[in-house]
Amino acid sequence: MNAVLFGPPGSGKGTQARAVCERFAMAHVSTGDLLREAVADQTDLGRQAQAIMAAGKLVPDDLVGGIVRERIARETIANERRSACGGNERGILFDGYPRNLEQARFLDACLQDFGTRIDAAAVLEIAEEELVKRICGRRLCSNDPCGGSYNIYSMPPREEGKCDRCGSDLIRRKDDNEETLRERLAVYSGQTAPILGYYEEKDLLIRVAANGSVSDVRGSLLSGIAAKCGV
């Protein structure tokens, strides 16, 4: 089975994606990872993407689509080998792809070529103001080896501005500011809303409230995918 996972910045999508892949034995395929792998492997498409990114430009849809298709082909071959050895096939969880309707339609056509399809599309939903608190309230220990992480709204340090673990100053990442976050959320909303409608029309969409605890969100997400896919 194959699925797509959507979620705005700060929704916990990365954490939940790992849980989905573990529960349903899926390969986690994200656009960023695919591009980095293609560049590292120096495939033809990877070299093209590398030149475009080096110039500070966005990799065009057709090139990203080609790299996605290559990964689907590799997973198909791997599944054939697993089946030949009596093993179970592995599906794919697409994370960060598709980003627009054209990509969604391309992905459907590509999977169809390999005899498979998208079985579920899940979206983590959370109020924008809650995301602002999550991201803009985040504080990290300035002492890298320590790894202390806090939130001034939900998990503040005992002493303001100081790490509980080592006493070092707490810092805020440069991009953890409201202006940057709201710009990212606006882009996400503009790109994602039409795609959600596309999957909703196909009766594949699962809406998951992401404002609860990590475990509560995980439970809702996993049960929703299991119910949608009949597993």
matplotlib code that plots the C-alpha trace (Angstrom):
import matplotlib.pyplot as plt

x = [0.0, 1.1, 0.1, 0.8, 1.3, 0.7, 1.2, 2.2, 5.5, 5.5, 2.7, 5.0, 4.9, 8.4, 7.8, 4.5, 6.0, 8.5, 5.6, 3.6, 6.5, 7.3, 3.7, 2.9, 6.4, 6.7, 9.6, 9.8, 10.2, 10.6, 11.4, 14.5, 15.9, 15.3, 17.1, 20.1, 20.3, 20.1, 22.9, 25.0, 24.6, 25.3, 22.5, 21.7, 18.8, 20.8, 23.5, 20.8, 19.2, 22.6, 23.4, 20.0, 20.2, 23.8, 22.4, 20.0, 16.9, 14.0, 14.2, 11.3, 8.4, 9.4, 12.8, 11.5, 8.9, 11.7, 13.5, 10.3, 9.7, 13.2, 12.6, 9.3, 11.0, 13.7, 11.0, 9.2, 12.3, 13.0, 9.4, 9.7, 12.9, 11.2, 8.2, 10.5, 12.1, 8.8, 8.9, 6.3, 6.2, 6.9, 4.8, 5.8, 4.9, 5.3, 6.3, 6.6, 5.4, 3.1, 3.2, 0.6, -2.1, 0.1, 2.4, -0.5, -1.8, 1.7, 2.2, -1.1, -0.1, 3.4, 2.2, -0.4, 2.4, 4.0, 0.7, 0.0, -1.7, -2.2, -4.4, -4.6, -3.8, -3.5, -3.3, -2.2, -4.4, -3.7, -4.6, -2.2, -1.9, -0.9, 1.8, 3.1, 3.4, 5.2, 7.7, 8.2, 8.3, 11.0, 14.3, 17.5, 20.5, 23.5, 25.8, 25.4, 26.5, 23.8, 20.8, 18.4, 15.1, 12.3, 9.2, 8.4, 4.7, 4.4, 7.7, 9.6, 13.0, 13.1, 15.2, 14.2, 16.8, 18.9, 19.1, 18.0, 20.6, 23.8, 23.0, 24.0, 22.1, 19.1, 18.8, 16.2, 16.9, 17.0, 14.1, 11.9, 10.2, 6.5, 7.0, 9.0, 6.6, 3.4, 5.0, 5.8, 2.2, 0.8, 2.8, 1.8, -1.9, -1.9, -0.2, -1.9, -5.6, -6.2, -4.4, -6.5, -9.6, -8.2, -7.7, -11.0, -12.8, -11.2, -12.3, -8.7, -8.4, -7.9, -8.0, -6.1, -6.2, -2.6, -3.0, -2.8, 0.1, 2.5, 1.0, -2.6, -1.9, 0.0, -2.9, -5.4, -3.2, -2.4, -6.0, -7.2, -4.8, -5.6, -9.3, -9.0, -6.8, -8.6, -5.5]
y = [0.0, 3.6, 6.8, 10.5, 12.6, 16.3, 18.7, 22.4, 23.4, 22.5, 19.9, 17.0, 15.5, 14.1, 12.3, 10.9, 9.9, 7.6, 6.0, 5.3, 3.7, 1.5, 0.4, -0.4, -1.4, 1.5, 3.3, 7.0, 9.0, 12.8, 15.2, 16.6, 13.1, 12.1, 15.1, 14.6, 10.9, 11.5, 14.2, 11.9, 8.9, 11.3, 9.9, 11.8, 13.5, 14.1, 16.0, 18.1, 18.9, 19.6, 22.3, 23.9, 24.0, 25.3, 28.2, 28.9, 27.9, 25.6, 22.2, 22.0, 19.6, 17.4, 16.8, 16.1, 13.8, 11.9, 11.4, 10.2, 7.8, 6.4, 5.7, 4.0, 1.8, 0.8, 0.0, -2.1, -4.1, -4.6, -5.8, -8.3, -9.7, -9.9, -11.7, -14.2, -14.9, -15.3, -11.9, -9.2, -6.2, -2.7, 0.3, 3.9, 6.9, 10.1, 13.1, 16.5, 15.2, 16.0, 19.8, 20.7, 19.2, 18.5, 16.5, 14.7, 13.6, 12.7, 10.5, 8.7, 8.0, 6.9, 4.5, 3.1, 2.3, 0.1, -1.5, 0.2, 3.4, 5.8, 4.1, 7.0, 10.6, 11.9, 15.6, 16.8, 19.8, 22.3, 26.0, 28.6, 30.3, 27.0, 26.6, 30.1, 29.1, 25.8, 27.3, 30.8, 29.6, 27.1, 27.6, 25.5, 25.2, 27.1, 24.3, 21.9, 18.7, 19.3, 19.2, 20.8, 21.9, 24.0, 26.0, 29.1, 28.4, 24.7, 23.5, 26.5, 26.1, 26.5, 29.7, 32.0, 31.9, 29.1, 25.5, 23.1, 20.6, 22.6, 26.2, 27.5, 30.3, 29.4, 30.7, 30.9, 29.8, 32.6, 31.2, 30.6, 33.9, 34.7, 36.6, 33.7, 31.1, 32.8, 33.1, 29.4, 28.6, 30.8, 28.9, 25.6, 26.5, 27.8, 24.7, 22.1, 23.1, 22.1, 18.8, 17.9, 18.5, 16.2, 13.3, 14.1, 13.6, 10.2, 9.3, 8.9, 11.8, 11.4, 14.5, 14.2, 16.8, 17.4, 19.6, 16.7, 14.8, 13.0, 9.6, 10.8, 12.1, 9.0, 6.8, 8.8, 8.8, 5.1, 4.0, 6.3, 4.9, 1.3, 1.9, 3.6, 0.9, -2.1, -3.4]
z = [0.0, -0.7, 1.1, 1.0, 4.2, 4.4, 7.3, 7.8, 9.4, 13.1, 12.8, 13.7, 10.2, 10.4, 13.6, 12.5, 9.1, 10.9, 12.9, 9.8, 8.0, 11.0, 11.5, 7.9, 6.6, 4.2, 2.6, 3.6, 0.4, 0.8, -2.0, -0.2, 0.5, -3.1, -4.5, -2.2, -3.1, -6.8, -6.5, -4.3, -6.7, -9.7, -11.8, -15.0, -13.3, -10.1, -12.0, -13.7, -10.3, -8.8, -11.5, -11.0, -7.2, -7.4, -9.4, -6.6, -8.6, -7.8, -9.4, -12.0, -11.7, -14.6, -13.2, -9.7, -11.3, -13.1, -9.8, -8.1, -10.9, -10.6, -6.9, -7.6, -10.1, -7.6, -5.0, -7.5, -8.3, -4.6, -4.0, -6.9, -5.2, -1.8, -3.3, -5.1, -1.7, 0.1, 1.8, 2.1, -0.3, 1.0, 0.1, -0.1, 2.1, 0.0, 2.2, 0.6, -2.7, -4.5, -4.0, -6.6, -8.7, -11.6, -9.4, -7.9, -11.3, -12.4, -9.3, -10.0, -13.6, -12.6, -10.0, -12.4, -14.8, -12.1, -11.3, -8.0, -6.6, -3.7, -1.1, 1.4, 1.8, 5.4, 6.5, 9.9, 10.8, 13.5, 14.1, 12.8, 16.2, 17.8, 15.2, 16.0, 19.6, 18.8, 16.4, 17.7, 21.3, 20.7, 22.5, 22.1, 24.3, 22.9, 24.0, 21.0, 22.8, 25.4, 23.1, 25.5, 23.9, 25.4, 24.6, 26.5, 26.2, 26.8, 28.3, 29.7, 31.5, 35.2, 34.9, 32.0, 29.2, 30.8, 30.0, 32.8, 31.9, 31.7, 32.6, 29.2, 27.5, 25.4, 21.8, 19.2, 15.6, 13.1, 11.1, 14.2, 13.9, 13.2, 9.9, 8.3, 9.7, 8.5, 5.0, 5.0, 6.2, 3.4, 0.8, 2.3, 2.4, -1.2, -2.5, -0.4, -0.4, -4.1, -3.6, -0.5, -2.6, -5.3, -2.9, -1.1, -4.4, -4.7, -1.1, 0.0, 2.4, 6.1, 8.3, 11.6, 14.4, 15.3, 18.3, 20.8, 22.2, 19.9, 21.0, 20.5, 17.0, 16.1, 17.3, 15.3, 12.2, 12.2, 12.9, 10.1, 7.6, 8.7, 8.3, 4.9, 3.5, 5.2, 7.0]

ax = plt.figure().add_subplot(projection="3d")
ax.plot(x, y, z, "-o")
ax.set_aspect("equal")
plt.show()
